Amino acid sequence: GFQSDPNAIVGSIPAYWVQDISAKFTHKQWMLQCGVNNMLDHSYFTRRAAAYPGPGIIPAEPRSIYLTLGWSIWE
């Protein structure tokens, strides 16, 4: 049956989906990597906590973008 908890410590976790995209380019000693996590900025949670930082649901990260530039001293 359904169990209600005002602290959101118990209960099922709803289904969710996210889309990520990434790309990596290399040229000689250079590398460029970029990506977007949670591309559509969906709101969701993946776990519940009874202690720190809770109690309650732990929301997942919103959309984030990253860019990495690298250079290798070995070819």
Predicted model as a PDB file, atoms N, CA, C, CB and O in Angstrom, pLDDT in the B-factor column:
MODEL        1                                                                  
ATOM      1  N   GLY A   1       0.792  -1.175   0.000  1.00 53.00           N  
ATOM      2  CA  GLY A   1       0.000   0.000   0.000  1.00 53.00           C  
ATOM      3  C   GLY A   1       0.850   1.262   0.000  1.00 53.00           C  
ATOM      4  O   GLY A   1       2.079   1.213   0.063  1.00 53.00           O  
ATOM      5  N   PHE A   2       0.182   2.352  -0.070  1.00 56.00           N  
ATOM      6  CA  PHE A   2       0.835   3.662  -0.090  1.00 56.00           C  
ATOM      7  C   PHE A   2       1.218   4.077   1.318  1.00 56.00           C  
ATOM      8  CB  PHE A   2      -0.080   4.722  -0.728  1.00 56.00           C  
ATOM      9  O   PHE A   2       0.406   4.000   2.240  1.00 56.00           O  
ATOM     10  N   GLN A   3       2.454   4.516   1.480  1.00 61.00           N  
ATOM     11  CA  GLN A   3       2.920   4.986   2.771  1.00 61.00           C  
ATOM     12  C   GLN A   3       3.329   6.442   2.631  1.00 61.00           C  
ATOM     13  CB  GLN A   3       4.098   4.121   3.297  1.00 61.00           C  
ATOM     14  O   GLN A   3       4.149   6.777   1.776  1.00 61.00           O  
ATOM     15  N   SER A   4       2.769   7.301   3.456  1.00 64.00           N  
ATOM     16  CA  SER A   4       3.068   8.725   3.392  1.00 64.00           C  
ATOM     17  C   SER A   4       4.116   9.082   4.437  1.00 64.00           C  
ATOM     18  CB  SER A   4       1.790   9.562   3.599  1.00 64.00           C  
ATOM     19  O   SER A   4       4.061   8.607   5.571  1.00 64.00           O  
ATOM     20  N   ASP A   5       5.069   9.919   4.049  1.00 66.00           N  
ATOM     21  CA  ASP A   5       6.118  10.351   4.969  1.00 66.00           C  
ATOM     22  C   ASP A   5       6.389  11.832   4.725  1.00 66.00           C  
ATOM     23  CB  ASP A   5       7.423   9.501   4.787  1.00 66.00           C  
ATOM     24  O   ASP A   5       6.846  12.199   3.643  1.00 66.00           O  
ATOM     25  N   PRO A   6       6.121  12.682   5.700  1.00 70.00           N  
ATOM     26  CA  PRO A   6       6.315  14.120   5.482  1.00 70.00           C  
ATOM     27  C   PRO A   6       7.780  14.511   5.246  1.00 70.00           C  
ATOM     28  CB  PRO A   6       5.781  14.884   6.671  1.00 70.00           C  
ATOM     29  O   PRO A   6       8.047  15.592   4.720  1.00 70.00           O  
ATOM     30  N   ASN A   7       8.731  13.650   5.626  1.00 69.00           N  
ATOM     31  CA  ASN A   7      10.147  13.952   5.418  1.00 69.00           C  
ATOM     32  C   ASN A   7      10.680  13.422   4.086  1.00 69.00           C  
ATOM     33  CB  ASN A   7      10.962  13.375   6.551  1.00 69.00           C  
ATOM     34  O   ASN A   7      11.845  13.648   3.758  1.00 69.00           O  
ATOM     35  N   ALA A   8       9.853  12.725   3.322  1.00 76.00           N  
ATOM     36  CA  ALA A   8      10.234  12.155   2.014  1.00 76.00           C  
ATOM     37  C   ALA A   8      11.396  11.174   2.121  1.00 76.00           C  
ATOM     38  CB  ALA A   8      10.604  13.271   1.043  1.00 76.00           C  
ATOM     39  O   ALA A   8      12.224  11.092   1.213  1.00 76.00           O  
ATOM     40  N   ILE A   9      11.466  10.423   3.236  1.00 80.00           N  
ATOM     41  CA  ILE A   9      12.533   9.445   3.432  1.00 80.00           C  
ATOM     42  C   ILE A   9      12.203   8.116   2.768  1.00 80.00           C  
ATOM     43  CB  ILE A   9      12.788   9.233   4.917  1.00 80.00           C  
ATOM     44  O   ILE A   9      13.102   7.416   2.302  1.00 80.00           O  
ATOM     45  N   VAL A  10      10.926   7.766   2.721  1.00 79.00           N  
ATOM     46  CA  VAL A  10      10.532   6.486   2.135  1.00 79.00           C  
ATOM     47  C   VAL A  10       9.657   6.722   0.915  1.00 79.00           C  
ATOM     48  CB  VAL A  10       9.790   5.613   3.167  1.00 79.00           C  
ATOM     49  O   VAL A  10       9.087   7.799   0.739  1.00 79.00           O  
ATOM     50  N   GLY A  11       9.561   5.706   0.081  1.00 79.00           N  
ATOM     51  CA  GLY A  11       8.707   5.777  -1.098  1.00 79.00           C  
ATOM     52  C   GLY A  11       9.470   5.390  -2.342  1.00 79.00           C  
ATOM     53  O   GLY A  11      10.701   5.364  -2.356  1.00 79.00           O  
ATOM     54  N   SER A  12       8.724   5.089  -3.383  1.00 81.00           N  
ATOM     55  CA  SER A  12       9.365   4.708  -4.638  1.00 81.00           C  
ATOM     56  C   SER A  12       9.951   5.941  -5.323  1.00 81.00           C  
ATOM     57  CB  SER A  12       8.358   3.997  -5.573  1.00 81.00           C  
ATOM     58  O   SER A  12       9.510   7.071  -5.116  1.00 81.00           O  
ATOM     59  N   ILE A  13      10.951   5.677  -6.135  1.00 82.00           N  
ATOM     60  CA  ILE A  13      11.588   6.752  -6.912  1.00 82.00           C  
ATOM     61  C   ILE A  13      10.994   6.691  -8.316  1.00 82.00           C  
ATOM     62  CB  ILE A  13      13.179   6.606  -6.945  1.00 82.00           C  
ATOM     63  O   ILE A  13      11.065   5.649  -8.967  1.00 82.00           O  
ATOM     64  N   PRO A  14      10.413   7.782  -8.789  1.00 85.00           N  
ATOM     65  CA  PRO A  14       9.794   7.775 -10.112  1.00 85.00           C  
ATOM     66  C   PRO A  14      10.818   7.509 -11.210  1.00 85.00           C  
ATOM     67  CB  PRO A  14       9.088   9.100 -10.370  1.00 85.00           C  
ATOM     68  O   PRO A  14      11.997   7.836 -11.071  1.00 85.00           O  
ATOM     69  N   ALA A  15      10.351   6.912 -12.302  1.00 88.00           N  
ATOM     70  CA  ALA A  15      11.222   6.687 -13.456  1.00 88.00           C  
ATOM     71  C   ALA A  15      11.692   8.038 -13.995  1.00 88.00           C  
ATOM     72  CB  ALA A  15      10.482   5.872 -14.567  1.00 88.00           C  
ATOM     73  O   ALA A  15      11.001   9.049 -13.872  1.00 88.00           O  
ATOM     74  N   TYR A  16      12.866   8.031 -14.586  1.00 88.00           N  
ATOM     75  CA  TYR A  16      13.400   9.263 -15.164  1.00 88.00           C  
ATOM     76  C   TYR A  16      14.295   8.909 -16.336  1.00 88.00           C  
ATOM     77  CB  TYR A  16      14.180  10.089 -14.106  1.00 88.00           C  
ATOM     78  O   TYR A  16      14.716   7.762 -16.480  1.00 88.00           O  
ATOM     79  N   TRP A  17      14.584   9.887 -17.167  1.00 90.00           N  
ATOM     80  CA  TRP A  17      15.553   9.721 -18.245  1.00 90.00           C  
ATOM     81  C   TRP A  17      16.225  11.051 -18.513  1.00 90.00           C  
ATOM     82  CB  TRP A  17      14.878   9.178 -19.528  1.00 90.00           C  
ATOM     83  O   TRP A  17      15.627  12.115 -18.354  1.00 90.00           O  
ATOM     84  N   VAL A  18      17.458  10.972 -18.915  1.00 93.00           N  
ATOM     85  CA  VAL A  18      18.228  12.165 -19.267  1.00 93.00           C  
ATOM     86  C   VAL A  18      18.990  11.890 -20.557  1.00 93.00           C  
ATOM     87  CB  VAL A  18      19.208  12.568 -18.116  1.00 93.00           C  
ATOM     88  O   VAL A  18      19.247  10.737 -20.905  1.00 93.00           O  
ATOM     89  N   GLN A  19      19.338  12.932 -21.243  1.00 96.00           N  
ATOM     90  CA  GLN A  19      20.142  12.816 -22.461  1.00 96.00           C  
ATOM     91  C   GLN A  19      21.434  13.598 -22.264  1.00 96.00           C  
ATOM     92  CB  GLN A  19      19.359  13.337 -23.712  1.00 96.00           C  
ATOM     93  O   GLN A  19      21.421  14.768 -21.883  1.00 96.00           O  
ATOM     94  N   ASP A  20      22.546  12.925 -22.531  1.00 97.00           N  
ATOM     95  CA  ASP A  20      23.867  13.548 -22.491  1.00 97.00           C  
ATOM     96  C   ASP A  20      24.463  13.455 -23.889  1.00 97.00           C  
ATOM     97  CB  ASP A  20      24.800  12.863 -21.425  1.00 97.00           C  
ATOM     98  O   ASP A  20      24.122  12.561 -24.663  1.00 97.00           O  
ATOM     99  N   ILE A  21      25.347  14.380 -24.200  1.00 98.00           N  
ATOM    100  CA  ILE A  21      26.055  14.330 -25.473  1.00 98.00           C  
ATOM    101  C   ILE A  21      27.489  14.786 -25.233  1.00 98.00           C  
ATOM    102  CB  ILE A  21      25.350  15.219 -26.555  1.00 98.00           C  
ATOM    103  O   ILE A  21      27.738  15.695 -24.440  1.00 98.00           O  
ATOM    104  N   SER A  22      28.429  14.147 -25.925  1.00 98.00           N  
ATOM    105  CA  SER A  22      29.828  14.559 -25.787  1.00 98.00           C  
ATOM    106  C   SER A  22      30.550  14.305 -27.093  1.00 98.00           C  
ATOM    107  CB  SER A  22      30.525  13.808 -24.621  1.00 98.00           C  
ATOM    108  O   SER A  22      30.132  13.482 -27.908  1.00 98.00           O  
ATOM    109  N   ALA A  23      31.642  15.028 -27.275  1.00 98.00           N  
ATOM    110  CA  ALA A  23      32.467  14.873 -28.472  1.00 98.00           C  
ATOM    111  C   ALA A  23      33.921  15.106 -28.082  1.00 98.00           C  
ATOM    112  CB  ALA A  23      32.023  15.861 -29.606  1.00 98.00           C  
ATOM    113  O   ALA A  23      34.223  15.870 -27.166  1.00 98.00           O  
ATOM    114  N   LYS A  24      34.814  14.426 -28.802  1.00 98.00           N  
ATOM    115  CA  LYS A  24      36.238  14.583 -28.549  1.00 98.00           C  
ATOM    116  C   LYS A  24      36.946  14.689 -29.900  1.00 98.00           C  
ATOM    117  CB  LYS A  24      36.802  13.388 -27.699  1.00 98.00           C  
ATOM    118  O   LYS A  24      36.720  13.880 -30.800  1.00 98.00           O  
ATOM    119  N   PHE A  25      37.798  15.689 -30.023  1.00 98.00           N  
ATOM    120  CA  PHE A  25      38.559  15.921 -31.250  1.00 98.00           C  
ATOM    121  C   PHE A  25      40.039  15.925 -30.910  1.00 98.00           C  
ATOM    122  CB  PHE A  25      38.143  17.259 -31.932  1.00 98.00           C  
ATOM    123  O   PHE A  25      40.450  16.514 -29.910  1.00 98.00           O  
ATOM    124  N   THR A  26      40.829  15.279 -31.728  1.00 96.00           N  
ATOM    125  CA  THR A  26      42.275  15.299 -31.527  1.00 96.00           C  
ATOM    126  C   THR A  26      42.956  15.708 -32.827  1.00 96.00           C  
ATOM    127  CB  THR A  26      42.791  13.912 -31.048  1.00 96.00           C  
ATOM    128  O   THR A  26      42.501  15.366 -33.918  1.00 96.00           O  
ATOM    129  N   HIS A  27      44.043  16.439 -32.694  1.00 95.00           N  
ATOM    130  CA  HIS A  27      44.856  16.848 -33.832  1.00 95.00           C  
ATOM    131  C   HIS A  27      46.291  16.989 -33.339  1.00 95.00           C  
ATOM    132  CB  HIS A  27      44.332  18.189 -34.470  1.00 95.00           C  
ATOM    133  O   HIS A  27      46.604  17.865 -32.533  1.00 95.00           O  
ATOM    134  N   LYS A  28      47.146  16.118 -33.835  1.00 93.00           N  
ATOM    135  CA  LYS A  28      48.536  16.073 -33.406  1.00 93.00           C  
ATOM    136  C   LYS A  28      48.595  15.941 -31.889  1.00 93.00           C  
ATOM    137  CB  LYS A  28      49.300  17.333 -33.878  1.00 93.00           C  
ATOM    138  O   LYS A  28      48.127  14.942 -31.343  1.00 93.00           O  
ATOM    139  N   GLN A  29      49.152  16.915 -31.206  1.00 94.00           N  
ATOM    140  CA  GLN A  29      49.292  16.829 -29.744  1.00 94.00           C  
ATOM    141  C   GLN A  29      48.139  17.491 -28.991  1.00 94.00           C  
ATOM    142  CB  GLN A  29      50.597  17.464 -29.317  1.00 94.00           C  
ATOM    143  O   GLN A  29      48.147  17.524 -27.761  1.00 94.00           O  
ATOM    144  N   TRP A  30      47.159  18.014 -29.703  1.00 96.00           N  
ATOM    145  CA  TRP A  30      46.053  18.738 -29.081  1.00 96.00           C  
ATOM    146  C   TRP A  30      44.805  17.867 -28.979  1.00 96.00           C  
ATOM    147  CB  TRP A  30      45.740  20.008 -29.871  1.00 96.00           C  
ATOM    148  O   TRP A  30      44.554  17.008 -29.824  1.00 96.00           O  
ATOM    149  N   MET A  31      44.034  18.110 -27.928  1.00 97.00           N  
ATOM    150  CA  MET A  31      42.779  17.407 -27.712  1.00 97.00           C  
ATOM    151  C   MET A  31      41.751  18.422 -27.216  1.00 97.00           C  
ATOM    152  CB  MET A  31      42.954  16.225 -26.693  1.00 97.00           C  
ATOM    153  O   MET A  31      42.036  19.227 -26.329  1.00 97.00           O  
ATOM    154  N   LEU A  32      40.567  18.375 -27.793  1.00 98.00           N  
ATOM    155  CA  LEU A  32      39.456  19.214 -27.359  1.00 98.00           C  
ATOM    156  C   LEU A  32      38.278  18.301 -27.091  1.00 98.00           C  
ATOM    157  CB  LEU A  32      39.099  20.309 -28.425  1.00 98.00           C  
ATOM    158  O   LEU A  32      37.887  17.511 -27.950  1.00 98.00           O  
ATOM    159  N   GLN A  33      37.711  18.409 -25.893  1.00 98.00           N  
ATOM    160  CA  GLN A  33      36.577  17.583 -25.514  1.00 98.00           C  
ATOM    161  C   GLN A  33      35.493  18.494 -24.959  1.00 98.00           C  
ATOM    162  CB  GLN A  33      36.988  16.494 -24.474  1.00 98.00           C  
ATOM    163  O   GLN A  33      35.778  19.403 -24.180  1.00 98.00           O  
ATOM    164  N   CYS A  34      34.250  18.250 -25.359  1.00 98.00           N  
ATOM    165  CA  CYS A  34      33.150  19.075 -24.862  1.00 98.00           C  
ATOM    166  C   CYS A  34      31.905  18.208 -24.721  1.00 98.00           C  
ATOM    167  CB  CYS A  34      32.879  20.284 -25.811  1.00 98.00           C  
ATOM    168  O   CYS A  34      31.808  17.132 -25.311  1.00 98.00           O  
ATOM    169  N   GLY A  35      30.969  18.690 -23.938  1.00 98.00           N  
ATOM    170  CA  GLY A  35      29.744  17.929 -23.758  1.00 98.00           C  
ATOM    171  C   GLY A  35      28.696  18.682 -22.966  1.00 98.00           C  
ATOM    172  O   GLY A  35      28.956  19.729 -22.373  1.00 98.00           O  
ATOM    173  N   VAL A  36      27.511  18.117 -22.979  1.00 98.00           N  
ATOM    174  CA  VAL A  36      26.385  18.653 -22.217  1.00 98.00           C  
ATOM    175  C   VAL A  36      25.759  17.483 -21.464  1.00 98.00           C  
ATOM    176  CB  VAL A  36      25.330  19.373 -23.155  1.00 98.00           C  
ATOM    177  O   VAL A  36      25.400  16.475 -22.072  1.00 98.00           O  
ATOM    178  N   ASN A  37      25.628  17.609 -20.168  1.00 97.00           N  
ATOM    179  CA  ASN A  37      24.950  16.623 -19.335  1.00 97.00           C  
ATOM    180  C   ASN A  37      23.540  17.132 -19.036  1.00 97.00           C  
ATOM    181  CB  ASN A  37      25.745  16.355 -18.013  1.00 97.00           C  
ATOM    182  O   ASN A  37      23.337  18.322 -18.797  1.00 97.00           O  
ATOM    183  N   ASN A  38      22.569  16.215 -19.052  1.00 96.00           N  
ATOM    184  CA  ASN A  38      21.156  16.560 -18.845  1.00 96.00           C  
ATOM    185  C   ASN A  38      20.740  17.641 -19.846  1.00 96.00           C  
ATOM    186  CB  ASN A  38      20.909  17.047 -17.380  1.00 96.00           C  
ATOM    187  O   ASN A  38      20.273  18.717 -19.471  1.00 96.00           O  
ATOM    188  N   MET A  39      20.921  17.328 -21.108  1.00 96.00           N  
ATOM    189  CA  MET A  39      20.738  18.267 -22.201  1.00 96.00           C  
ATOM    190  C   MET A  39      19.385  18.991 -22.165  1.00 96.00           C  
ATOM    191  CB  MET A  39      20.883  17.544 -23.505  1.00 96.00           C  
ATOM    192  O   MET A  39      19.322  20.183 -22.466  1.00 96.00           O  
ATOM    193  N   LEU A  40      18.321  18.299 -21.806  1.00 95.00           N  
ATOM    194  CA  LEU A  40      16.988  18.906 -21.806  1.00 95.00           C  
ATOM    195  C   LEU A  40      16.606  19.477 -20.444  1.00 95.00           C  
ATOM    196  CB  LEU A  40      15.956  17.884 -22.234  1.00 95.00           C  
ATOM    197  O   LEU A  40      15.468  19.905 -20.247  1.00 95.00           O  
ATOM    198  N   ASP A  41      17.543  19.484 -19.510  1.00 95.00           N  
ATOM    199  CA  ASP A  41      17.362  20.078 -18.179  1.00 95.00           C  
ATOM    200  C   ASP A  41      16.158  19.491 -17.431  1.00 95.00           C  
ATOM    201  CB  ASP A  41      17.197  21.587 -18.307  1.00 95.00           C  
ATOM    202  O   ASP A  41      15.369  20.231 -16.843  1.00 95.00           O  
ATOM    203  N   HIS A  42      16.019  18.152 -17.455  1.00 93.00           N  
ATOM    204  CA  HIS A  42      14.935  17.487 -16.726  1.00 93.00           C  
ATOM    205  C   HIS A  42      15.189  17.548 -15.221  1.00 93.00           C  
ATOM    206  CB  HIS A  42      14.790  16.018 -17.185  1.00 93.00           C  
ATOM    207  O   HIS A  42      16.335  17.472 -14.776  1.00 93.00           O  
ATOM    208  N   SER A  43      14.123  17.684 -14.444  1.00 92.00           N  
ATOM    209  CA  SER A  43      14.202  17.632 -12.985  1.00 92.00           C  
ATOM    210  C   SER A  43      13.902  16.208 -12.542  1.00 92.00           C  
ATOM    211  CB  SER A  43      13.212  18.648 -12.321  1.00 92.00           C  
ATOM    212  O   SER A  43      12.880  15.644 -12.934  1.00 92.00           O  
ATOM    213  N   TYR A  44      14.771  15.621 -11.734  1.00 91.00           N  
ATOM    214  CA  TYR A  44      14.579  14.256 -11.270  1.00 91.00           C  
ATOM    215  C   TYR A  44      15.421  14.028 -10.025  1.00 91.00           C  
ATOM    216  CB  TYR A  44      14.943  13.237 -12.374  1.00 91.00           C  
ATOM    217  O   TYR A  44      16.248  14.865  -9.663  1.00 91.00           O  
ATOM    218  N   PHE A  45      15.207  12.894  -9.374  1.00 89.00           N  
ATOM    219  CA  PHE A  45      16.053  12.512  -8.253  1.00 89.00           C  
ATOM    220  C   PHE A  45      16.312  11.025  -8.323  1.00 89.00           C  
ATOM    221  CB  PHE A  45      15.408  12.896  -6.904  1.00 89.00           C  
ATOM    222  O   PHE A  45      15.507  10.268  -8.864  1.00 89.00           O  
ATOM    223  N   THR A  46      17.451  10.607  -7.766  1.00 84.00           N  
ATOM    224  CA  THR A  46      17.863   9.212  -7.890  1.00 84.00           C  
ATOM    225  C   THR A  46      17.968   8.493  -6.554  1.00 84.00           C  
ATOM    226  CB  THR A  46      19.177   9.137  -8.596  1.00 84.00           C  
ATOM    227  O   THR A  46      18.140   7.274  -6.529  1.00 84.00           O  
ATOM    228  N   ARG A  47      17.869   9.219  -5.439  1.00 82.00           N  
ATOM    229  CA  ARG A  47      17.952   8.542  -4.143  1.00 82.00           C  
ATOM    230  C   ARG A  47      17.326   9.396  -3.050  1.00 82.00           C  
ATOM    231  CB  ARG A  47      19.412   8.221  -3.792  1.00 82.00           C  
ATOM    232  O   ARG A  47      17.030  10.576  -3.237  1.00 82.00           O  
ATOM    233  N   ARG A  48      17.138   8.761  -1.919  1.00 84.00           N  
ATOM    234  CA  ARG A  48      16.598   9.423  -0.730  1.00 84.00           C  
ATOM    235  C   ARG A  48      17.633   9.318   0.383  1.00 84.00           C  
ATOM    236  CB  ARG A  48      15.229   8.787  -0.290  1.00 84.00           C  
ATOM    237  O   ARG A  48      18.393   8.351   0.438  1.00 84.00           O  
ATOM    238  N   ALA A  49      17.664  10.284   1.247  1.00 83.00           N  
ATOM    239  CA  ALA A  49      18.617  10.273   2.354  1.00 83.00           C  
ATOM    240  C   ALA A  49      17.873  10.412   3.675  1.00 83.00           C  
ATOM    241  CB  ALA A  49      19.660  11.406   2.196  1.00 83.00           C  
ATOM    242  O   ALA A  49      16.954  11.221   3.807  1.00 83.00           O  
ATOM    243  N   ALA A  50      18.290   9.601   4.656  1.00 82.00           N  
ATOM    244  CA  ALA A  50      17.709   9.707   5.994  1.00 82.00           C  
ATOM    245  C   ALA A  50      18.570  10.612   6.872  1.00 82.00           C  
ATOM    246  CB  ALA A  50      17.564   8.310   6.639  1.00 82.00           C  
ATOM    247  O   ALA A  50      18.104  11.117   7.893  1.00 82.00           O  
ATOM    248  N   ALA A  51      19.824  10.815   6.475  1.00 80.00           N  
ATOM    249  CA  ALA A  51      20.755  11.648   7.251  1.00 80.00           C  
ATOM    250  C   ALA A  51      21.246  12.786   6.360  1.00 80.00           C  
ATOM    251  CB  ALA A  51      21.965  10.801   7.796  1.00 80.00           C  
ATOM    252  O   ALA A  51      20.531  13.240   5.467  1.00 80.00           O  
ATOM    253  N   TYR A  52      22.471  13.238   6.609  1.00 76.00           N  
ATOM    254  CA  TYR A  52      23.036  14.359   5.867  1.00 76.00           C  
ATOM    255  C   TYR A  52      23.011  14.102   4.385  1.00 76.00           C  
ATOM    256  CB  TYR A  52      24.450  14.634   6.316  1.00 76.00           C  
ATOM    257  O   TYR A  52      23.366  12.981   4.019  1.00 76.00           O  
ATOM    258  N   PRO A  53      22.640  14.984   3.479  1.00 72.00           N  
ATOM    259  CA  PRO A  53      22.148  16.333   3.764  1.00 72.00           C  
ATOM    260  C   PRO A  53      20.653  16.380   3.965  1.00 72.00           C  
ATOM    261  CB  PRO A  53      22.526  17.265   2.654  1.00 72.00           C  
ATOM    262  O   PRO A  53      20.058  17.458   3.947  1.00 72.00           O  
ATOM    263  N   GLY A  54      20.038  15.236   4.156  1.00 69.00           N  
ATOM    264  CA  GLY A  54      18.591  15.103   4.235  1.00 69.00           C  
ATOM    265  C   GLY A  54      18.021  15.592   5.533  1.00 69.00           C  
ATOM    266  O   GLY A  54      18.634  16.434   6.189  1.00 69.00           O  
ATOM    267  N   PRO A  55      16.890  15.105   5.923  1.00 79.00           N  
ATOM    268  CA  PRO A  55      16.242  13.977   5.264  1.00 79.00           C  
ATOM    269  C   PRO A  55      15.457  14.426   4.037  1.00 79.00           C  
ATOM    270  CB  PRO A  55      15.320  13.255   6.239  1.00 79.00           C  
ATOM    271  O   PRO A  55      15.069  15.587   3.909  1.00 79.00           O  
ATOM    272  N   GLY A  56      15.240  13.481   3.154  1.00 83.00           N  
ATOM    273  CA  GLY A  56      14.433  13.761   1.975  1.00 83.00           C  
ATOM    274  C   GLY A  56      15.102  13.314   0.695  1.00 83.00           C  
ATOM    275  O   GLY A  56      16.051  12.530   0.706  1.00 83.00           O  
ATOM    276  N   ILE A  57      14.586  13.831  -0.411  1.00 86.00           N  
ATOM    277  CA  ILE A  57      15.114  13.454  -1.712  1.00 86.00           C  
ATOM    278  C   ILE A  57      16.345  14.290  -2.038  1.00 86.00           C  
ATOM    279  CB  ILE A  57      14.043  13.621  -2.803  1.00 86.00           C  
ATOM    280  O   ILE A  57      16.470  15.437  -1.610  1.00 86.00           O  
ATOM    281  N   ILE A  58      17.240  13.698  -2.796  1.00 85.00           N  
ATOM    282  CA  ILE A  58      18.444  14.396  -3.243  1.00 85.00           C  
ATOM    283  C   ILE A  58      18.247  14.686  -4.735  1.00 85.00           C  
ATOM    284  CB  ILE A  58      19.766  13.536  -2.974  1.00 85.00           C  
ATOM    285  O   ILE A  58      18.303  13.762  -5.546  1.00 85.00           O  
ATOM    286  N   PRO A  59      18.020  15.936  -5.110  1.00 87.00           N  
ATOM    287  CA  PRO A  59      17.793  16.233  -6.523  1.00 87.00           C  
ATOM    288  C   PRO A  59      19.064  16.033  -7.348  1.00 87.00           C  
ATOM    289  CB  PRO A  59      17.285  17.665  -6.686  1.00 87.00           C  
ATOM    290  O   PRO A  59      20.174  16.276  -6.874  1.00 87.00           O  
ATOM    291  N   ALA A  60      18.881  15.588  -8.581  1.00 90.00           N  
ATOM    292  CA  ALA A  60      20.017  15.401  -9.486  1.00 90.00           C  
ATOM    293  C   ALA A  60      20.473  16.757 -10.039  1.00 90.00           C  
ATOM    294  CB  ALA A  60      19.640  14.436 -10.648  1.00 90.00           C  
ATOM    295  O   ALA A  60      19.801  17.776  -9.881  1.00 90.00           O  
ATOM    296  N   GLU A  61      21.612  16.730 -10.677  1.00 91.00           N  
ATOM    297  CA  GLU A  61      22.195  17.957 -11.213  1.00 91.00           C  
ATOM    298  C   GLU A  61      21.389  18.495 -12.396  1.00 91.00           C  
ATOM    299  CB  GLU A  61      23.641  17.710 -11.638  1.00 91.00           C  
ATOM    300  O   GLU A  61      20.889  17.714 -13.206  1.00 91.00           O  
ATOM    301  N   PRO A  62      21.257  19.811 -12.503  1.00 94.00           N  
ATOM    302  CA  PRO A  62      20.617  20.393 -13.687  1.00 94.00           C  
ATOM    303  C   PRO A  62      21.578  20.329 -14.885  1.00 94.00           C  
ATOM    304  CB  PRO A  62      20.183  21.868 -13.410  1.00 94.00           C  
ATOM    305  O   PRO A  62      22.654  19.740 -14.791  1.00 94.00           O  
ATOM    306  N   ARG A  63      21.189  20.924 -15.983  1.00 97.00           N  
ATOM    307  CA  ARG A  63      22.037  20.919 -17.179  1.00 97.00           C  
ATOM    308  C   ARG A  63      23.417  21.499 -16.843  1.00 97.00           C  
ATOM    309  CB  ARG A  63      21.369  21.731 -18.331  1.00 97.00           C  
ATOM    310  O   ARG A  63      23.535  22.498 -16.133  1.00 97.00           O  
ATOM    311  N   SER A  64      24.440  20.851 -17.365  1.00 97.00           N  
ATOM    312  CA  SER A  64      25.804  21.373 -17.203  1.00 97.00           C  
ATOM    313  C   SER A  64      26.559  21.187 -18.509  1.00 97.00           C  
ATOM    314  CB  SER A  64      26.549  20.660 -16.026  1.00 97.00           C  
ATOM    315  O   SER A  64      26.322  20.234 -19.252  1.00 97.00           O  
ATOM    316  N   ILE A  65      27.461  22.101 -18.772  1.00 98.00           N  
ATOM    317  CA  ILE A  65      28.257  22.100 -19.993  1.00 98.00           C  
ATOM    318  C   ILE A  65      29.722  22.088 -19.592  1.00 98.00           C  
ATOM    319  CB  ILE A  65      27.927  23.336 -20.899  1.00 98.00           C  
ATOM    320  O   ILE A  65      30.119  22.778 -18.653  1.00 98.00           O  
ATOM    321  N   TYR A  66      30.527  21.304 -20.301  1.00 98.00           N  
ATOM    322  CA  TYR A  66      31.947  21.281 -19.995  1.00 98.00           C  
ATOM    323  C   TYR A  66      32.774  21.355 -21.275  1.00 98.00           C  
ATOM    324  CB  TYR A  66      32.302  20.021 -19.201  1.00 98.00           C  
ATOM    325  O   TYR A  66      32.333  20.947 -22.349  1.00 98.00           O  
ATOM    326  N   LEU A  67      33.983  21.888 -21.129  1.00 98.00           N  
ATOM    327  CA  LEU A  67      34.925  22.026 -22.224  1.00 98.00           C  
ATOM    328  C   LEU A  67      36.312  21.756 -21.671  1.00 98.00           C  
ATOM    329  CB  LEU A  67      34.839  23.439 -22.886  1.00 98.00           C  
ATOM    330  O   LEU A  67      36.714  22.350 -20.671  1.00 98.00           O  
ATOM    331  N   THR A  68      37.040  20.865 -22.317  1.00 98.00           N  
ATOM    332  CA  THR A  68      38.388  20.513 -21.880  1.00 98.00           C  
ATOM    333  C   THR A  68      39.341  20.678 -23.049  1.00 98.00           C  
ATOM    334  CB  THR A  68      38.442  19.062 -21.325  1.00 98.00           C  
ATOM    335  O   THR A  68      39.074  20.200 -24.151  1.00 98.00           O  
ATOM    336  N   LEU A  69      40.448  21.356 -22.804  1.00 98.00           N  
ATOM    337  CA  LEU A  69      41.496  21.518 -23.803  1.00 98.00           C  
ATOM    338  C   LEU A  69      42.751  20.873 -23.252  1.00 98.00           C  
ATOM    339  CB  LEU A  69      41.736  23.027 -24.156  1.00 98.00           C  
ATOM    340  O   LEU A  69      43.161  21.162 -22.128  1.00 98.00           O  
ATOM    341  N   GLY A  70      43.363  20.000 -24.038  1.00 97.00           N  
ATOM    342  CA  GLY A  70      44.553  19.303 -23.572  1.00 97.00           C  
ATOM    343  C   GLY A  70      45.685  19.362 -24.587  1.00 97.00           C  
ATOM    344  O   GLY A  70      45.457  19.495 -25.789  1.00 97.00           O  
ATOM    345  N   TRP A  71      46.897  19.262 -24.084  1.00 97.00           N  
ATOM    346  CA  TRP A  71      48.084  19.235 -24.922  1.00 97.00           C  
ATOM    347  C   TRP A  71      49.010  18.178 -24.361  1.00 97.00           C  
ATOM    348  CB  TRP A  71      48.782  20.631 -24.985  1.00 97.00           C  
ATOM    349  O   TRP A  71      49.277  18.167 -23.160  1.00 97.00           O  
ATOM    350  N   SER A  72      49.500  17.298 -25.198  1.00 94.00           N  
ATOM    351  CA  SER A  72      50.362  16.213 -24.760  1.00 94.00           C  
ATOM    352  C   SER A  72      51.803  16.502 -25.168  1.00 94.00           C  
ATOM    353  CB  SER A  72      49.888  14.867 -25.348  1.00 94.00           C  
ATOM    354  O   SER A  72      52.065  16.951 -26.284  1.00 94.00           O  
ATOM    355  N   ILE A  73      52.733  16.240 -24.251  1.00 90.00           N  
ATOM    356  CA  ILE A  73      54.148  16.441 -24.589  1.00 90.00           C  
ATOM    357  C   ILE A  73      54.687  15.236 -25.342  1.00 90.00           C  
ATOM    358  CB  ILE A  73      54.987  16.693 -23.318  1.00 90.00           C  
ATOM    359  O   ILE A  73      55.775  15.298 -25.914  1.00 90.00           O  
ATOM    360  N   TRP A  74      53.922  14.119 -25.347  1.00 81.00           N  
ATOM    361  CA  TRP A  74      54.308  12.937 -26.122  1.00 81.00           C  
ATOM    362  C   TRP A  74      53.383  12.834 -27.307  1.00 81.00           C  
ATOM    363  CB  TRP A  74      54.257  11.638 -25.261  1.00 81.00           C  
ATOM    364  O   TRP A  74      52.176  13.037 -27.175  1.00 81.00           O  
ATOM    365  N   GLU A  75      53.931  12.524 -28.457  1.00 65.00           N  
ATOM    366  CA  GLU A  75      53.093  12.441 -29.649  1.00 65.00           C  
ATOM    367  C   GLU A  75      52.763  11.029 -30.007  1.00 65.00           C  
ATOM    368  CB  GLU A  75      53.761  13.102 -30.806  1.00 65.00           C  
ATOM    369  O   GLU A  75      52.062  10.788 -30.990  1.00 65.00           O  
TER     370      GLU A  75                                                      
ENDMDL                                                                          
END                                                                             
